[in-house]
Amino acid sequence: MHTRSYVVASASVFGLVALVHAVRLFEGWAAQLGPFAIPPAASWLALAITASLCVAGFASLRR
């Protein structure tokens, strides 16, 4: 796989994951990991991280 293809694929995956976190937050979906409930603050953090990685990935293509 070429570097450009890899960057596009990984940035797209990060974008989709960010979208899922955003939908979870705005729809009020509960998240559970075994016996532990995942608080919405964790999704806010994950949304910020994955959205940043998505933007950084696509921005790196412009260089």
C-alpha positions in Angstrom: 0.0 0.0 0.0 1.4 3.4 -0.9 1.8 6.1 1.7 -0.9 8.3 0.3 -3.4 5.4 0.2 -2.6 4.5 3.8 -3.0 8.1 5.0 -6.4 8.4 3.3 -7.6 5.1 4.7 -6.5 5.8 8.2 -7.8 9.4 8.2 -11.1 8.1 6.9 -11.3 5.5 9.7 -10.5 8.2 12.3 -13.2 10.4 10.8 -15.8 7.6 11.0 -14.9 6.8 14.6 -15.2 10.5 15.4 -18.6 10.5 13.8 -19.8 7.6 15.9 -18.6 9.3 19.0 -20.5 12.5 18.0 -23.7 10.5 17.3 -23.4 8.7 20.6 -23.1 12.0 22.5 -25.9 13.8 20.7 -28.3 10.8 20.7 -27.6 10.0 24.3 -26.6 6.4 23.6 -25.2 4.5 26.6 -21.8 2.8 26.3 -20.9 -0.3 28.4 -17.6 -2.1 28.6 -18.2 -5.3 30.6 -19.6 -4.2 33.9 -18.4 -0.6 33.6 -20.5 2.2 32.2 -18.5 4.6 30.0 -19.2 8.2 30.9 -20.0 10.8 28.2 -16.8 12.7 29.1 -14.8 9.7 27.7 -16.6 10.1 24.3 -15.9 13.9 24.3 -12.2 13.1 24.8 -12.3 10.3 22.1 -14.1 12.6 19.7 -11.5 15.4 20.1 -8.6 12.9 19.6 -10.1 11.0 16.6 -11.3 14.2 14.9 -7.8 15.7 15.4 -6.2 12.7 13.9 -8.6 12.8 11.0 -7.8 16.4 10.3 -4.1 15.9 10.7 -4.2 13.0 8.3 -5.9 14.9 5.5 -3.8 18.0 6.2 -0.6 15.9 5.8 -1.7 15.1 2.2 -1.5 18.8 1.3 2.2 19.0 2.1 
